Amino acid sequence: MKLTLSLTTLLLFVSVLPASHAEPLTLEDVSMLKQVTAARMSPAGDQIAYLLQVPREIFKDADGPAYHELHVTDLEGNSKPYVTGDIDITDIAWAIGGESIFFLAKRDAEADFNALYRIRVDGGEAEQLFTHVNAIQRIHPSPDGSSVAFTATDAPPEKFKELQEKGFRAVVYEESVLSTKVWMLDLETLEAQAHELPGSASDFAWSSDGGRYAVALAPTPLVDDSFTSRDIYVVDTGSAKVQGKMGSIGKLGPFAFSPDGERIAYIGSVDINDPSPGRLYVTSSSGGERREVVPEYLGQVNNFVWLDDANIRWLGGRGVYTEWATASVFETESPGTAPQSGPIVRTIHGNPGQDAVAAIADSPQHPLELYLLRGEDKPVRLTDSNPLLGDRELAKQEAITYTARDGLELDAILIHPAKRERGGNPLVIIAHGGPEAHYSNGWMTGYSRPGQVFAANGYAVVYPNYRGSTGRGVEFSKLGQHDYADEEFNDLVDAKRHLVEEGLVDADRVGITGGSYGGYASMWSASALTDEYAAAVAFVGISDQISKFGTGDIPYEMHNVHALAWPWDDWMWLLERSPIYHSDKTKTPLLIMGGDKDPRVHPSQSLEMYRFVKIRTDTPVRLVIYPDEVHGNRNTAAQFDYSLRLKRWMDHYLKGPGGEPPPYELDHAERLEASTEDE
């Protein structure tokens, strides 16, 4: 008799196997983990196209960012590869008939820009359809199948590349940034026509009949305007004339027409000071007063799909879990009790009138995978991209709550050490960025926050959702406004003290790390709160709130949702909330890392903190700069290098001899030689 197991049953079977002979997760393992990054349900609702992110192999592949492959699966998890290998696919979309899939990629190494391709689902080679005069950002096939709308800029200035090669590379800051336009590509003639609209375009959605489309426009192509000043415009497809706009305020999320085209639903903000778009609104597609679909929601709506003309299925994050529900656009209903389990669904894609919805989700046991949602049923996992994890022993992970010193209850994710030490284990606190972000109880391990690797090496690891985090309603997310670094970073200390009181952590062996605003937290903790920490690693962090206003690319966003003030309103207030102001207090050994092309937190922020600590103290401090990296490392080698340095710094000061910093060199040459011998 032949025994057949479904993928779901097999995954369950593997998950309960004894882990006594499993090996711990390593940094090398983390560098090889794959994950699903995009999913699109087919028009018929019977297949899902998805992108699988595949890291380059360290020391063997040429350096660069991870590849992105195209795969297609049915709703039972029977997946087939379509476009794989050394390729980076940046967007995918189904043809309206479902017979083929469009995708964007740069397959020719000599090409200046990416191109639009189409591949048939029933097999065959992908065909290149169209190359634009500049890189194409997103693609949106029309409902009638005659065209593809895409977003892109105009061509670079005349002879741009030739002049650059001759040495004329001057950049006119901000003024030379090109606006993004909506283009219509006729699939018969393969000619593209630009629509001249009042702003720089980003997100896009068709009406069901294709006679209109909605597009998010910002006054300029600058990042700050894309954060704070976008609105939804409704445009007549034939004439390219604007018919109206929605009047959205503050930050804007995804949007979509109702099936009958009468309404537009969108995720937006309560007001200009709302740190994150997390409210679900519906309004007439001709404009008018908006109505909140899930009012007073103590969480954040992250995504949605129209079920029919009167109902919306929405995805929300509340606390440290996610939930999936249906709401009427006419009636108000309570979202019910907060969810208490996962997986953590990050994004969804589906079609009106269909029960099945594609989802991307993770859990404490695995990174992002493809899931299927049906009705109110639990998500069903369709892919297993990392069989490696079946041979790795993962430490216990759980959601916890603790009380801040002022009585505010906070939540966090805790990864327990693989083995408890008498007297308490070393602890690493990992602070999230934003601060308008939050941790859910899903997969917590990556190159810049290797939680399971730390746990395998005897650390406790905690990820606090300090005040100002999202996931608990707008009021909670505003608690840190105009109060930089004070109570919000005390919340991190209170997480430490809670774990010390629980007997899990050694109070004298606590380190902190984080990126962006988490890097700010790390620098602040090393200086103003230095007595609490024995080691700190700051990644693309803020050290000077005054110069941050003048050197970053989001000053209005900083004003509207963070500081609620300009530097000249109170120079000393901003200075006193800057780690450099407290740099002379620094006793915590501090490792600072970041990219030299970071537009969000200028590299000078890292340099300032390094220089001030080095001059004013004898405390170990080191600055590591990654060439050509931005706000976070994109390339494989830079990510792996970062992981090694982060862990070595914590090992040295929380478990090792301390004192002078470890050597600045890493054993890359030995690893390279070993990888060559293995070939």
MARKE-138944 format. One line per 10 residues: number of its first residue (from 1); their letters; for each residue x, y, z of C-alpha. Coordinates in steps of 0.05 Angstrom, whole numbers, plus 5000, padded with zeros to 4 digits. Last residue first. Layout:
% residues N
NUM	a	X Y Z  ...;
***
This chain:
% residues 679
679	edetsaelre	5694 5461 4914  5707 5449 4988  5779 5476 4983  5753 5542 4957  5704 5548 5015  5761 5536 5064  5804 5589 5032  5747 5640 5035  5733 5623 5107  5807 5632 5125;
669	ahdleypppe	5808 5700 5089  5744 5722 5123  5773 5711 5193  5752 5779 5219  5798 5838 5231  5783 5892 5282  5815 5852 5338  5771 5846 5400  5760 5909 5441  5804 5923 5501;
659	ggpgklyhdm	5772 5903 5567  5722 5847 5563  5748 5777 5576  5690 5738 5548  5616 5725 5561  5582 5794 5559  5639 5837 5532  5673 5792 5482  5611 5751 5464  5571 5814 5451;
649	wrklrlsydf	5624 5844 5406  5634 5777 5370  5559 5771 5357  5553 5839 5325  5617 5832 5286  5597 5765 5256  5527 5788 5238  5553 5852 5205  5603 5812 5162  5546 5767 5141;
639	qaatnrnghv	5502 5826 5120  5560 5861 5084  5577 5797 5046  5505 5785 5024  5490 5855 4999  5430 5896 5024  5457 5925 5089  5410 5972 5126  5394 6045 5111  5444 6047 5053;
629	edpyivlrvp	5504 6006 5034  5553 6030 4981  5614 6020 5027  5599 5990 5096  5629 6032 5152  5651 6001 5218  5662 6049 5277  5693 6023 5342  5689 6046 5414  5724 6021 5477;
619	tdtrikvfry	5714 6070 5534  5772 6117 5549  5726 6176 5546  5717 6246 5515  5756 6239 5450  5734 6168 5430  5662 6179 5454  5656 6243 5415  5688 6215 5352  5646 6152 5350;
609	melsqsphvr	5582 6189 5364  5595 6240 5310  5617 6187 5259  5553 6147 5268  5509 6208 5256  5555 6230 5199  5532 6168 5161  5465 6204 5149  5404 6170 5178  5353 6165 5121;
599	pdkdggmill	5398 6174 5060  5449 6120 5080  5504 6117 5027  5562 6104 5074  5528 6045 5107  5526 6033 5181  5561 6005 5243  5576 6030 5314  5606 5984 5367  5602 6013 5437;
589	ptktkdshyi	5635 5989 5501  5590 6017 5557  5624 6069 5600  5596 6129 5563  5584 6188 5608  5624 6236 5563  5577 6218 5506  5516 6247 5540  5505 6305 5491  5527 6258 5435;
579	psrellwmwd	5469 6212 5453  5418 6267 5433  5357 6282 5475  5395 6339 5509  5409 6369 5441  5336 6367 5421  5314 6403 5485  5372 6452 5480  5353 6477 5410  5281 6491 5429;
569	dwpwalahvn	5235 6518 5374  5296 6524 5329  5301 6448 5325  5230 6442 5298  5174 6412 5340  5126 6353 5342  5190 6311 5353  5165 6245 5325  5103 6244 5282  5098 6311 5247;
559	hmeypidgtg	5168 6339 5257  5206 6276 5240  5160 6265 5180  5174 6336 5159  5249 6326 5165  5250 6260 5125  5312 6258 5081  5366 6263 5134  5421 6315 5141  5389 6377 5173;
549	fksiqdsigv	5339 6345 5219  5389 6292 5240  5438 6349 5255  5393 6369 5313  5376 6299 5337  5449 6280 5343  5466 6206 5354  5416 6171 5309  5431 6099 5290  5450 6063 5226;
539	favaaayedt	5466 6002 5270  5486 6011 5343  5519 5954 5382  5521 5961 5457  5557 5924 5514  5555 5921 5590  5490 5959 5599  5450 5989 5656  5503 6038 5682  5507 6069 5612;
529	lasaswmsay	5437 6097 5611  5455 6166 5582  5514 6137 5543  5510 6065 5520  5434 6065 5526  5428 6127 5484  5472 6096 5430  5431 6032 5431  5364 6069 5430  5388 6110 5371;
519	ggysggtigv	5407 6045 5336  5337 6021 5351  5312 6084 5318  5355 6062 5258  5379 5992 5277  5382 5955 5343  5429 5929 5397  5432 5923 5472  5477 5883 5519  5466 5857 5589;
509	rdadvlgeev	5517 5820 5631  5515 5854 5699  5441 5842 5711  5449 5767 5701  5384 5744 5670  5333 5689 5681  5318 5700 5755  5250 5730 5742  5274 5793 5777  5330 5798 5725;
499	lhrkadvldn	5279 5788 5669  5236 5845 5696  5297 5889 5704  5316 5879 5631  5247 5896 5607  5248 5957 5652  5313 5980 5619  5278 5976 5551  5219 6016 5578  5269 6069 5601;
489	feedaydhqg	5281 6076 5527  5210 6098 5514  5206 6139 5578  5261 6186 5557  5292 6176 5489  5252 6229 5451  5191 6256 5488  5158 6300 5436  5120 6238 5413  5134 6175 5453;
479	lksfevgrgt	5062 6161 5473  5036 6170 5402  5035 6096 5384  4994 6082 5447  4940 6131 5425  4939 6104 5354  4923 6032 5373  4962 5975 5404  5000 5946 5344  5047 6005 5335;
469	sgrynpyvva	5105 6021 5381  5109 6089 5415  5116 6058 5483  5165 5999 5481  5149 5935 5445  5208 5896 5474  5249 5843 5436  5285 5800 5487  5343 5752 5478  5369 5705 5533;
459	ygnaafvqgp	5439 5684 5515  5471 5615 5520  5501 5605 5451  5439 5574 5421  5400 5635 5446  5447 5682 5409  5437 5643 5345  5362 5642 5356  5361 5718 5363  5405 5736 5304;
449	rsygtmwgns	5381 5809 5300  5420 5843 5244  5428 5781 5200  5358 5755 5215  5322 5718 5271  5255 5735 5302  5207 5690 5264  5138 5704 5293  5111 5730 5359  5100 5800 5333;
439	yhaepgghai	5149 5858 5343  5128 5930 5332  5139 5989 5287  5128 6064 5294  5192 6076 5333  5212 6070 5276  5264 6019 5294  5262 5957 5338  5305 5948 5401  5340 5881 5410;
429	ivlpnggrer	5359 5869 5483  5414 5818 5491  5418 5782 5558  5473 5742 5592  5446 5685 5633  5429 5684 5707  5461 5662 5772  5461 5588 5752  5461 5585 5677  5401 5564 5636;
419	kaphiliadl	5413 5524 5572  5384 5540 5503  5373 5611 5526  5301 5633 5523  5275 5675 5466  5229 5729 5494  5180 5771 5454  5154 5834 5487  5092 5866 5515  5082 5928 5557;
409	elgdratyti	5037 5946 5616  5044 6019 5637  5054 6026 5713  5103 6084 5713  5163 6037 5723  5142 5995 5663  5104 5930 5675  5119 5866 5638  5085 5821 5588  5112 5760 5553;
399	aeqkalerdg	5105 5727 5485  5144 5663 5479  5204 5630 5445  5238 5565 5466  5304 5553 5431  5308 5523 5362  5343 5457 5348  5363 5453 5275  5353 5394 5229  5282 5412 5208;
389	llpnsdtlrv	5308 5483 5197  5350 5459 5138  5285 5442 5101  5282 5517 5088  5231 5536 5034  5173 5495 5061  5112 5520 5023  5036 5515 5028  5019 5532 5101  4946 5534 5118;
379	pkdegrllyl	4919 5595 5154  4865 5580 5206  4794 5582 5179  4752 5646 5179  4741 5643 5104  4799 5609 5070  4870 5634 5078  4928 5600 5043  5000 5607 5064  5067 5622 5030;
369	elphqpsdai	5127 5625 5076  5164 5680 5113  5215 5655 5164  5206 5591 5205  5194 5561 5275  5173 5623 5314  5123 5635 5258  5120 5669 5190  5066 5690 5142  5053 5709 5070;
359	aavadqgpng	4981 5702 5048  4942 5682 4986  4866 5687 4993  4815 5633 4977  4741 5650 4985  4732 5687 4920  4681 5741 4906  4732 5797 4903  4803 5773 4887  4860 5758 4935;
349	hitrvipgsq	4927 5781 4962  4951 5781 5034  5008 5810 5076  5045 5797 5141  5007 5739 5172  5039 5719 5238  5026 5646 5249  4998 5654 5304  4965 5653 5372  4929 5696 5423;
339	patgpsetef	4886 5741 5381  4852 5800 5416  4778 5792 5432  4726 5818 5385  4735 5866 5326  4671 5902 5348  4623 5916 5291  4601 5979 5256  4553 5973 5197  4555 6000 5127;
329	vsatawetyv	4624 5980 5101  4613 5912 5132  4672 5877 5165  4706 5810 5154  4763 5784 5197  4836 5762 5198  4880 5770 5259  4953 5780 5275  4993 5768 5338  5040 5808 5384;
319	grgglwrina	4989 5860 5407  4939 5870 5351  4961 5864 5278  4905 5868 5228  4884 5836 5163  4818 5857 5132  4763 5824 5093  4717 5878 5067  4642 5874 5057  4588 5913 5019;
309	ddlwvfnnvq	4609 5910 4946  4639 5840 4954  4697 5808 4990  4743 5868 4981  4814 5853 5003  4852 5882 5062  4921 5899 5091  4957 5923 5153  4902 5945 5200  4936 5965 5265;
299	glyepvverr	4915 5948 5336  4869 5974 5389  4814 5986 5338  4773 6047 5358  4734 6043 5293  4739 5983 5246  4708 6009 5180  4724 6083 5189  4681 6125 5145  4707 6178 5097;
289	eggssstvyl	4670 6241 5076  4671 6257 5002  4707 6235 4940  4682 6208 4873  4704 6138 4893  4658 6145 4953  4694 6131 5018  4720 6073 5059  4771 6076 5115  4815 6024 5149;
279	rgpspdnidv	4861 6054 5202  4934 6032 5207  4975 6084 5171  5033 6098 5220  5056 6153 5266  4990 6191 5267  5010 6265 5273  4978 6286 5207  4912 6255 5229  4876 6189 5238;
269	sgiyairegd	4920 6156 5186  4905 6113 5125  4888 6045 5099  4843 6051 5039  4775 6030 5013  4749 6063 4950  4675 6062 4934  4627 6059 4875  4672 6018 4829  4624 5958 4830;
259	psfafpglkg	4679 5911 4856  4701 5962 4909  4762 6001 4888  4828 5989 4924  4877 6023 4972  4944 6008 5006  4975 6053 5059  4977 6128 5069  5012 6172 5121  4980 6239 5138;
249	isgmkgqvka	4911 6259 5114  4873 6229 5056  4829 6277 5017  4800 6225 4969  4815 6257 4903  4773 6272 4842  4763 6263 4767  4835 6273 4746  4841 6271 4670  4882 6217 4636;
239	sgtdvvyidr	4832 6220 4578  4820 6146 4568  4838 6121 4637  4797 6173 4676  4836 6186 4740  4818 6179 4814  4870 6211 4859  4891 6182 4926  4933 6229 4970  5006 6230 4990;
229	stfsddvlpt	5035 6284 5035  5071 6253 5095  5113 6193 5076  5117 6204 5001  5129 6277 5014  5190 6260 5058  5216 6212 5005  5221 6266 4952  5185 6254 4886  5145 6318 4896;
219	palavayrgg	5072 6335 4910  5056 6262 4926  5007 6221 4884  4974 6156 4901  4936 6128 4841  4865 6105 4829  4844 6080 4761  4785 6091 4716  4752 6059 4656  4785 5992 4672;
209	dsswafdsas	4717 5959 4686  4739 5933 4754  4771 5999 4775  4846 5993 4772  4893 6006 4831  4961 6043 4836  5013 6058 4889  5069 6108 4873  5061 6170 4830  5095 6237 4834;
199	gplehaqael	5047 6296 4828  4994 6330 4787  4986 6279 4731  5013 6276 4660  4997 6205 4636  5055 6175 4598  5044 6133 4536  5079 6067 4523  5083 6031 4456  5082 5955 4453;
189	teldlmwvkt	5034 5959 4393  4989 5902 4416  5004 5903 4490  4992 5979 4495  5034 6003 4553  5002 6058 4595  5049 6099 4637  5038 6129 4706  5094 6177 4725  5149 6179 4778;
179	slvseeyvva	5181 6247 4787  5256 6253 4775  5305 6272 4831  5350 6328 4805  5323 6380 4853  5337 6337 4915  5412 6352 4915  5439 6374 4848  5486 6316 4836  5552 6328 4799;
169	rfgkeqlekf	5575 6267 4760  5610 6297 4700  5670 6251 4698  5671 6232 4624  5636 6167 4641  5582 6208 4674  5574 6248 4611  5562 6185 4570  5511 6160 4620  5471 6224 4620;
159	keppadtatf	5474 6237 4545  5406 6271 4550  5377 6274 4620  5352 6207 4647  5290 6180 4613  5223 6193 4646  5205 6161 4711  5169 6095 4723  5102 6067 4743  5067 6015 4701;
149	avssgdpsph	4999 6005 4670  4994 5944 4626  4949 5942 4567  4895 5904 4529  4878 5851 4581  4809 5880 4596  4822 5888 4670  4888 5925 4657  4955 5894 4678  4988 5931 4736;
139	irqianvhtf	5065 5934 4738  5112 5966 4789  5179 6003 4787  5202 6003 4715  5275 6027 4708  5286 6080 4656  5274 6089 4581  5229 6028 4584  5242 5958 4558  5184 5917 4533;
129	lqeaeggdvr	5160 5847 4518  5217 5800 4536  5192 5729 4528  5197 5676 4583  5211 5606 4558  5158 5552 4554  5107 5523 4601  5032 5520 4614  5036 5583 4658  5061 5624 4600;
119	irylanfdae	5117 5673 4614  5117 5748 4603  5174 5797 4612  5179 5872 4626  5250 5898 4627  5302 5923 4678  5349 5979 4663  5418 5994 4635  5426 5927 4601  5495 5893 4600;
109	adrkalffis	5477 5841 4652  5416 5821 4611  5364 5789 4656  5342 5853 4690  5275 5833 4717  5201 5852 4719  5147 5800 4714  5083 5785 4675  5049 5718 4686  5010 5678 4635;
99	eggiawaidt	4945 5641 4621  4908 5673 4679  4861 5711 4633  4876 5778 4665  4951 5767 4659  4978 5755 4729  5027 5804 4761  5099 5801 4786  5149 5851 4812  5224 5856 4828;
89	ididgtvypk	5252 5793 4798  5326 5787 4815  5359 5732 4775  5416 5683 4784  5375 5620 4785  5300 5613 4776  5242 5631 4731  5185 5581 4733  5195 5535 4793  5135 5490 4808;
79	sngeldtvhl	5095 5484 4872  5044 5432 4894  5022 5466 4958  4949 5444 4956  4924 5511 4930  4965 5505 4866  5035 5533 4864  5075 5579 4820  5148 5601 4829  5187 5662 4807;
69	ehyapgdadk	5256 5673 4836  5286 5732 4874  5361 5734 4883  5393 5763 4945  5434 5826 4942  5505 5828 4914  5571 5792 4919  5593 5743 4866  5577 5673 4890  5626 5629 4927;
59	fierpvqlly	5650 5665 4989  5578 5670 5016  5525 5636 4974  5476 5686 4948  5410 5689 4985  5346 5663 4953  5283 5705 4959  5223 5666 4932  5172 5706 4893  5102 5679 4887;
49	aiqdgapsmr	5049 5661 4837  4987 5629 4868  4939 5583 4833  4864 5567 4835  4833 5635 4848  4811 5644 4775  4847 5711 4770  4910 5680 4800  4929 5699 4872  4993 5740 4876;
39	aatvqklmsv	5047 5729 4928  5110 5768 4945  5170 5760 4991  5174 5685 5006  5236 5669 5046  5302 5633 5039  5353 5624 5095  5426 5619 5074  5456 5675 5117  5419 5649 5177;
29	deltlpeahs	5452 5581 5170  5521 5613 5168  5503 5652 5230  5489 5586 5264  5425 5549 5287  5437 5495 5338  5445 5422 5315  5390 5370 5322  5405 5304 5356  5358 5314 5415;
19	aplvsvflll	5305 5348 5371  5252 5294 5377  5205 5296 5317  5143 5337 5330  5155 5390 5276  5172 5338 5224  5103 5306 5229  5068 5374 5226  5107 5392 5164  5090 5325 5133;
9	ttlsltlkm	5016 5334 5148  5015 5403 5116  5054 5379 5056  5004 5323 5045  5026 5252 5060  5016 5193 5013  5026 5121 5036  5027 5068 4981  5000 5000 5000;
***
